[in-house]
Amino acid sequence: MPQENLIKLQCGQCKRINYWSRRNKKKVQGPSGKKTEKLELKKFCKWCRKHTAHKEMKK
């Protein structure tokens, strides 16, 4: 599993890292070769005990 595709998803409210995921290589780079915007998903946070927005963060 290539390491450059792994990302951490951090809860927007409590700032804890709850999920690890992978990005598609085509989605990681835009047409100009630069990285696209950060991924944001609505996931369940076991610490907040509700669904919150989880954003991609640096490794």
C-alpha positions in Angstrom: 0.0 0.0 0.0 1.7 3.3 -1.1 2.2 5.7 1.8 1.6 8.8 -0.3 -2.1 7.9 -0.7 -2.8 7.6 3.0 -4.6 10.5 4.8 -5.8 11.2 8.3 -9.3 12.4 8.9 -9.6 14.8 11.9 -12.9 15.7 13.6 -13.9 19.3 13.1 -15.1 19.8 16.7 -12.9 17.8 19.1 -9.8 17.7 16.7 -9.2 14.0 17.3 -8.0 11.7 14.5 -10.7 9.1 14.1 -10.2 7.7 10.6 -7.5 6.8 8.1 -8.3 6.6 4.4 -6.8 6.6 1.0 -7.1 9.0 -1.9 -7.3 8.2 -5.5 -4.0 9.3 -7.3 -6.1 11.1 -10.0 -7.9 13.1 -7.3 -4.7 14.0 -5.4 -3.3 16.0 -8.3 -5.3 18.4 -10.4 -4.7 19.2 -14.1 -1.9 21.6 -13.3 -0.1 19.0 -11.2 -0.9 20.7 -7.9 -2.7 19.1 -5.0 -6.5 19.7 -5.0 -8.5 20.9 -2.1 -8.6 18.9 1.1 -11.1 16.1 1.5 -14.0 16.6 3.9 -16.5 13.8 4.9 -19.3 13.7 7.4 -18.4 10.7 9.7 -19.4 9.6 13.2 -17.0 10.7 16.0 -17.0 8.3 18.9 -15.7 11.0 21.2 -18.3 13.6 20.4 -20.9 10.9 19.9 -22.4 12.5 16.8 -21.9 12.9 13.1 -19.4 15.7 12.4 -17.4 17.0 9.5 -14.0 15.2 9.3 -11.3 17.0 7.3 -8.1 15.7 5.8 -4.9 16.7 7.6 -1.2 16.3 7.1 0.6 13.1 8.0 
